[in-house]
Amino acid sequence: MSLPRNQPRCGVCTSKLVKNGKTSAGRTRWRCKHCGASTTKSRTDITRKAEFDAFQHWLAGTQAQGGYTIPRRTFRHRIRWCWNVAPALTPTGEVHDQIMLDGTYFNGWCVLIAFTGRHVINWQYTDAEKRASWTALLEHIPAPKAAIVDGNGPLQTIVKKHWPTTRIQRCFFHIRQRGNTHLTRNPTLPANKELLALYKALMDVRALDKAAAWTAAFASWEAKWQSFLKHRTYAEKSTIRPAHVSPNQQWWYTHIRTRRAWKLLANLIRDDELFTWLKLAEDGVIISRTTNPLEGGPNKAIKDFLRAHRGLSAPHAVTAITWLLYHRTEHPKDAWQFVKPTDWAEPNKRRIPPRTDTGRSETNALYGTSFSVEDGTGIRKGWGGRSG
């Protein structure tokens, strides 16, 4: 929003005013040459812009409210209208080589973010990562060549539905994290030790020939421990049922955690989601193998902001995070362009009429004209503090 020119007019005859010195407070005095009226003018737009700039500076930093030159309460009072302003994101329709997708939780909310590795494309607020919320985010974004995801089930389903031509790359960091969850960091079984070594070796694969060697080593592990993976435990009276076993189940796999760690890698190889980044590199398309740029970029910025500005209400946190994400888009506009004069307009305060009915007929006639016996201010006897 552009600032108007400093050409005030007379409030009496609407003629243009001219400068006529300054007041004792240093403000410019204006005088009408037509009728002689003198006045001073205040520029509300300039004042509001200064307040909005302070609001934006506070959001972008880690300084406490009012940590500048004014008390906190004064600062909150001045910027209270700034929470009414929110940026509007205009889709560009650009097709990207890669888009990283992830959600982060805060104050009972979840924000889903689409990130190219350098800038934010779009975001969506929801209560949890589910199909409807992922659909609302992806349907406004053209299908990229590759999507880097962390393994969220609803997300992968929606990606395959709305972006059928997009290749999926599972984040290596989350794969390794899942392996540690299933196998622990110090497994005791020989099969688990060998499988954990394969998880660790996966992080060193950086070429297609090494990827083929790793896949062969994983196939050898499957052949070696095939019978081990099929071990079963049958239900008996003295058998303790694990938490994942239903009451009517007659048997279950003994090494369930080993099977989960094995199934994770087997499914990734089957769906061709493990070495997508290497195969696309052969065609000249360079993508990331992890969502670390998103985790260490927008997600970390959100966590750091909420940690520095504790105590925000949920609506204020949503507004602040919206500004934080908008400033990480490719070409953000000046924030002042989203401000309208109606945003800083003071709401009309509803006046509460005085209560004239006290509930007792003998005092209604005296209300507002004399003291009442209910006030306790009638004729008194004695001396306060004196006994006897």
C-alpha positions in Angstrom: 0.0 0.0 0.0 1.6 3.3 -1.1 1.6 6.2 1.3 -0.4 9.3 0.4 1.3 12.6 -0.3 1.7 15.1 2.6 -0.9 17.7 1.3 -3.5 18.2 4.1 -6.6 20.3 3.5 -8.4 22.6 5.8 -11.2 21.2 7.9 -13.2 24.4 7.6 -13.1 25.3 3.9 -11.3 22.3 2.4 -8.6 24.5 0.9 -5.0 23.3 0.8 -2.9 24.1 3.9 0.6 25.5 3.9 3.3 25.0 6.5 3.4 27.6 9.2 6.3 26.8 11.5 6.3 24.2 14.3 4.7 23.7 17.7 6.6 23.5 20.9 6.5 19.7 20.6 8.2 19.9 17.2 5.2 19.0 15.1 4.5 20.9 11.9 1.8 23.6 12.2 -0.4 24.1 9.1 -2.4 27.3 8.2 -5.2 27.9 5.7 -4.5 31.0 3.6 -8.1 31.2 2.7 -9.8 31.3 6.1 -6.8 31.6 8.4 -7.5 28.4 10.4 -4.5 26.8 12.0 -4.1 23.1 12.9 -1.7 20.2 13.2 -2.0 17.0 11.3 -1.1 13.4 12.2 -0.2 10.8 9.6 -2.0 7.6 10.8 -0.6 5.6 7.9 3.0 6.4 8.8 2.4 5.5 12.4 0.8 2.2 11.5 3.6 1.4 9.1 6.2 1.9 11.8 4.1 -0.4 14.1 3.8 -3.0 11.4 7.5 -2.9 10.6 8.2 -3.4 14.4 5.8 -6.3 14.3 7.5 -7.9 11.3 10.9 -7.4 12.9 9.8 -9.0 16.1 8.4 -12.0 14.2 11.7 -12.5 12.3 13.9 -12.3 15.4 14.2 -13.9 18.8 13.9 -10.7 20.9 11.2 -10.5 23.5 8.2 -8.2 23.1 9.0 -4.7 23.9 12.7 -5.5 24.1 13.4 -2.4 22.1 12.6 1.0 23.8 9.1 0.5 25.1 7.5 -1.8 27.7 6.0 -5.1 26.7 2.4 -4.1 27.4 2.8 -1.0 25.3 4.3 -3.0 22.4 1.4 -5.6 22.5 -1.1 -2.7 22.6 0.4 -1.1 19.5 0.7 -4.2 17.4 -2.6 -5.8 18.3 -4.1 -4.8 15.0 -1.2 -6.4 13.1 -2.6 -9.9 13.8 -5.5 -9.0 11.4 -3.1 -9.0 8.4 -2.1 -12.2 6.6 -0.2 -12.7 3.3 -1.9 -14.1 0.2 0.2 -16.6 -1.8 -0.3 -16.6 -5.6 0.5 -20.0 -7.3 3.0 -19.6 -10.1 2.3 -22.9 -11.9 6.0 -23.7 -12.2 7.0 -27.3 -12.6 9.9 -28.3 -10.2 12.4 -31.1 -10.4 11.8 -32.0 -6.7 9.4 -31.1 -4.0 9.9 -32.1 -0.4 6.8 -32.8 1.6 6.4 -32.9 5.4 4.3 -31.8 8.3 5.2 -30.2 11.6 3.0 -29.9 14.7 2.5 -26.9 17.0 -0.1 -25.6 19.5 -2.6 -28.3 18.6 -2.1 -27.6 14.8 -0.2 -29.2 12.0 1.2 -27.3 9.0 1.9 -29.3 5.8 4.8 -27.7 3.8 5.8 -28.1 0.2 9.5 -27.2 -0.2 11.8 -27.2 -3.3 15.0 -27.4 -1.3 15.4 -23.6 -1.7 12.1 -22.0 -1.1 8.5 -22.8 0.1 5.9 -23.3 -2.5 2.7 -23.7 -0.5 1.4 -24.8 2.9 -1.8 -26.2 4.5 -3.0 -26.1 8.1 -4.8 -29.1 9.5 -5.2 -31.0 12.7 -3.2 -34.1 11.5 -1.5 -35.5 8.5 -4.4 -37.1 6.6 -5.6 -37.6 3.1 -8.0 -34.7 2.9 -5.3 -32.2 4.1 -2.6 -33.6 1.8 -5.1 -33.4 -1.1 -5.9 -29.7 -0.4 -2.1 -29.0 -0.5 -1.1 -31.0 -3.6 -4.1 -30.2 -5.9 -2.8 -26.6 -6.3 0.8 -27.7 -7.2 1.9 -29.0 -10.6 3.3 -32.5 -10.5 7.1 -32.4 -10.1 9.6 -35.0 -11.4 10.3 -36.3 -7.9 8.7 -36.1 -4.5 10.9 -36.7 -1.4 8.8 -38.0 1.5 9.4 -39.4 5.0 7.1 -42.4 4.6 3.8 -41.1 5.8 1.1 -43.5 4.6 -1.6 -41.0 3.6 0.9 -38.8 1.9 2.3 -41.5 -0.4 -1.3 -42.5 -1.3 -2.2 -39.0 -2.3 1.1 -38.4 -4.2 0.4 -41.5 -6.3 -3.2 -40.4 -6.9 -2.7 -36.7 -7.8 0.9 -37.0 -9.2 0.9 -40.3 -11.1 3.9 -39.4 -13.2 6.0 -38.3 -10.2 8.8 -40.6 -8.9 9.0 -41.0 -5.1 12.2 -40.9 -3.1 12.1 -42.1 0.5 14.2 -40.0 2.9 17.3 -41.9 3.9 17.4 -40.3 7.3 13.9 -41.5 8.1 14.8 -45.0 6.8 17.7 -45.2 9.1 15.6 -43.9 12.0 13.0 -46.6 11.4 15.8 -49.2 11.3 17.0 -48.1 14.7 13.4 -48.1 16.0 12.9 -51.8 15.0 16.4 -53.2 15.6 17.7 -50.8 18.4 21.2 -49.4 18.2 22.8 -52.5 19.8 20.9 -55.6 18.7 21.8 -59.0 20.2 20.5 -61.4 17.6 23.0 -62.2 14.7 20.3 -61.5 12.1 19.5 -58.1 13.5 23.2 -57.2 13.7 23.7 -58.0 10.0 20.5 -56.2 9.0 21.5 -53.1 11.0 24.9 -53.1 9.2 22.9 -53.0 5.9 21.0 -50.0 7.2 24.2 -48.3 8.0 25.8 -49.2 4.7 22.9 -47.7 2.9 24.0 -44.2 3.8 27.3 -44.7 1.9 25.7 -45.7 -1.4 26.3 -42.8 -3.8 26.5 -44.6 -7.2 24.3 -47.0 -9.1 27.0 -49.8 -9.1 27.2 -49.5 -5.3 23.4 -49.5 -5.2 23.4 -52.8 -7.1 26.0 -54.3 -4.8 23.9 -53.2 -1.7 20.7 -54.7 -3.2 22.6 -58.0 -3.8 23.9 -58.0 -0.2 20.3 -57.5 1.0 19.1 -60.4 -1.2 21.8 -62.6 0.3 20.7 -61.6 3.8 17.1 -62.6 2.9 18.2 -66.0 1.6 20.3 -66.6 4.7 17.7 -65.8 7.3 14.6 -66.9 5.4 13.6 -69.6 7.9 14.5 -67.4 10.8 12.0 -64.8 9.6 9.2 -67.4 9.5 9.6 -68.5 13.2 6.2 -68.7 14.9 5.0 -68.6 18.4 1.8 -70.5 19.2 -0.7 -69.5 21.8 -0.8 -71.6 25.0 -2.1 -71.0 28.5 1.3 -69.9 29.8 2.3 -67.9 26.7 2.5 -64.1 27.1 0.8 -62.3 24.3 2.6 -59.3 22.8 0.7 -56.0 22.6 0.2 -56.3 18.8 -1.4 -59.8 19.0 -5.2 -59.9 19.1 -7.0 -62.0 21.9 -8.2 -64.7 19.4 -5.0 -65.0 17.4 -3.6 -68.6 17.6 -0.1 -67.8 16.5 2.2 -64.9 15.6 5.7 -64.3 14.2 8.3 -64.6 16.9 10.7 -62.0 15.5 8.2 -59.3 14.6 10.7 -56.4 14.9 13.2 -58.1 12.6 10.4 -58.7 10.1 9.3 -55.0 10.2 12.9 -53.8 9.6 13.2 -56.4 6.7 9.8 -55.5 5.2 10.6 -51.8 5.2 13.6 -52.3 2.9 12.0 -55.0 0.8 9.0 -52.8 0.1 11.2 -49.9 -0.9 13.1 -52.0 -3.3 9.9 -53.5 -4.7 8.3 -50.1 -5.2 11.5 -48.6 -6.6 11.6 -45.8 -4.0 15.0 -46.4 -2.6 17.5 -45.2 -5.3 15.3 -42.8 -7.3 17.8 -40.0 -6.7 20.6 -42.0 -8.4 18.5 -43.1 -11.4 17.3 -39.5 -12.0 20.8 -38.3 -11.8 21.6 -40.5 -14.9 19.1 -38.3 -16.8 20.6 -35.1 -15.5 17.9 -34.4 -12.8 19.6 -33.8 -9.5 17.4 -34.3 -6.4 18.0 -34.8 -2.7 17.9 -38.2 -1.0 16.7 -36.8 2.3 14.2 -34.1 3.5 17.0 -32.5 5.6 16.7 -29.2 3.8 13.1 -29.0 4.8 13.7 -30.3 8.3 16.6 -27.9 8.9 14.9 -25.0 7.0 11.2 -24.1 7.5 10.5 -26.8 10.1 13.5 -25.7 12.3 12.5 -22.0 11.8 9.0 -22.7 13.1 10.3 -24.6 16.2 12.8 -21.8 16.9 10.2 -19.2 16.6 7.8 -20.9 19.0 10.6 -21.5 21.4 11.6 -17.8 21.3 8.0 -16.5 21.5 6.4 -18.7 24.1 2.8 -18.3 25.2 1.2 -17.3 21.8 -2.4 -18.3 21.4 -3.2 -20.8 18.6 -4.7 -18.1 16.2 -1.6 -15.8 16.7 0.8 -18.8 16.2 -1.0 -19.6 12.9 -0.7 -16.0 11.7 3.0 -15.8 12.8 3.9 -19.0 11.1 2.1 -17.9 7.9 4.3 -14.9 7.8 7.4 -17.0 8.5 6.6 -19.3 5.6 5.6 -16.5 3.3 9.0 -14.8 3.7 10.6 -18.1 2.6 8.8 -18.2 -0.7 10.8 -17.5 -3.9 9.7 -13.9 -4.5 7.9 -12.5 -1.4 6.3 -9.1 -1.8 6.6 -6.2 0.7 4.5 -7.1 3.7 3.0 -3.6 3.8 1.2 -4.3 0.5 -1.1 -6.7 2.3 -2.2 -4.0 4.9 -5.5 -2.2 4.4 -6.8 0.8 6.4 -9.6 -1.4 7.7 -7.1 -3.6 9.4 -6.1 -0.9 11.9 -9.6 0.5 12.4 -10.7 0.4 16.0 -13.8 -1.7 16.6 -16.9 0.0 17.9 -17.1 -0.7 21.6 -20.5 -1.6 22.9 -21.6 0.6 25.7 -23.2 -1.2 28.6 -26.2 0.8 29.9 -26.2 1.4 33.7 -28.4 -0.9 35.7 -31.3 1.0 37.3 -33.0 -1.9 38.9 -31.4 -2.9 42.2 -33.8 -5.7 42.9 -35.4 -3.9 45.9 -38.4 -1.5 45.5 -37.3 0.8 48.4 -33.9 1.5 46.7 -35.1 1.8 43.1 -36.4 5.3 43.7 -33.2 6.4 45.3 -30.9 4.9 42.6 -28.6 7.7 41.3 -30.1 10.4 43.6 -29.1 9.5 47.1 -27.2 7.0 49.2 -28.8 3.6 49.6 -28.9 1.4 52.7 -27.3 -1.3 50.6 -24.2 0.9 50.0 -23.4 0.8 53.7 -22.8 4.6 53.7 -25.7 5.6 55.8 -25.7 7.1 59.4 -23.2 5.3 61.6 -22.5 5.2 65.3 -19.3 4.6 67.2 -15.7 5.0 66.3 -13.9 2.6 64.0 -11.2 0.8 65.9 -12.5 1.7 69.3 -14.0 -0.9 71.6 -16.5 -0.4 74.3 
